[in-house]
Amino acid sequence: MKVEFSTEELAVIRERKLETDVVLERDYSSDMSQAAIEKRENRGLGKKLLTAAVSGTDANHQHLSVRKLMNGEDVYFRSTPMEAKDYEEQLKNSLVTLKNWIVGNAEVETETASFEL
């Protein structure tokens, strides 16, 4: 999957610091072995900090973040066609929510409001 953001959308994402926002929470990809999952989960703090410094703080998680979408193609494997279809549907819904989130963050209230306590 690949998402192409417009120049305006990228500007909003950067200005509002939305890069680490999670678009979709997900488990480990089905192409990862149990040993690889355990190794990743048991990494020391130093390796986690290094990964975060090099690839961004969201690189330590399997969740789909805005930064991962900005970096280009995201590949995520599921075990069965039904799981893949379910993931695709969740992803489509999450991308609609992301679009609304970006648009909502772009708008700045110009009116001042007051209220009495």
HUDAUR-V146841 format. One record per residue. N is the residue number from 0. SS is DSSP state (2 for helix, 1 for strand, 0 for the rest). PSI is psi in whole degrees, 0 to 359 (* if undefined). D_FIRST is the distance of its C-alpha to the first C-alpha in whole Angstrom. Layout:
N&SS&PSI&D_FIRST / N&SS&PSI&D_FIRST
This chain:
0&0&142&0 / 1&0&135&4 / 2&0&132&7 / 3&0&116&10 / 4&0&146&13 / 5&0&166&17 / 6&2&319&19 / 7&2&317&21 / 8&2&316&18 / 9&2&322&18 / 10&2&318&22 / 11&2&315&22 / 12&2&314&19 / 13&2&317&22 / 14&2&319&25 / 15&0&2&24 / 16&0&55&23 / 17&0&4&20 / 18&0&323&17 / 19&0&0&18 / 20&0&138&18 / 21&1&124&16 / 22&1&319&13 / 23&1&122&13 / 24&0&136&16 / 25&0&158&15 / 26&0&181&17 / 27&0&147&16 / 28&0&145&14 / 29&0&350&16 / 30&0&357&16 / 31&0&133&18 / 32&0&162&22 / 33&2&324&24 / 34&2&319&26 / 35&2&323&23 / 36&2&314&22 / 37&2&320&26 / 38&2&316&26 / 39&2&318&24 / 40&2&333&25 / 41&0&9&29 / 42&0&149&28 / 43&0&169&31 / 44&2&322&31 / 45&2&315&31 / 46&2&322&28 / 47&2&318&26 / 48&2&320&27 / 49&2&315&27 / 50&2&316&23 / 51&2&321&23 / 52&2&321&25 / 53&2&314&23 / 54&2&359&19 / 55&0&153&20 / 56&2&332&21 / 57&2&356&18 / 58&2&344&17 / 59&2&357&20 / 60&0&154&18 / 61&0&352&15 / 62&0&153&14 / 63&1&118&11 / 64&1&168&13 / 65&2&319&13 / 66&2&318&14 / 67&2&323&11 / 68&2&324&9 / 69&2&330&11 / 70&0&352&11 / 71&0&212&8 / 72&0&136&5 / 73&0&126&5 / 74&0&129&6 / 75&0&121&8 / 76&0&143&11 / 77&0&156&14 / 78&0&325&17 / 79&0&160&18 / 80&2&324&16 / 81&2&319&17 / 82&2&321&16 / 83&2&319&12 / 84&2&320&13 / 85&2&317&15 / 86&2&317&12 / 87&2&318&10 / 88&2&317&13 / 89&2&319&13 / 90&2&314&10 / 91&2&315&11 / 92&2&320&14 / 93&2&324&13 / 94&2&326&11 / 95&2&316&15 / 96&2&319&17 / 97&2&315&15 / 98&2&314&16 / 99&2&323&19 / 100&2&317&20 / 101&2&314&19 / 102&2&317&22 / 103&2&325&24 / 104&2&343&24 / 105&2&330&25 / 106&0&131&28 / 107&0&130&31 / 108&0&126&34 / 109&0&340&37 / 110&0&145&40 / 111&0&143&42 / 112&0&145&42 / 113&0&156&45 / 114&0&157&46 / 115&0&135&49 / 116&0&*&49
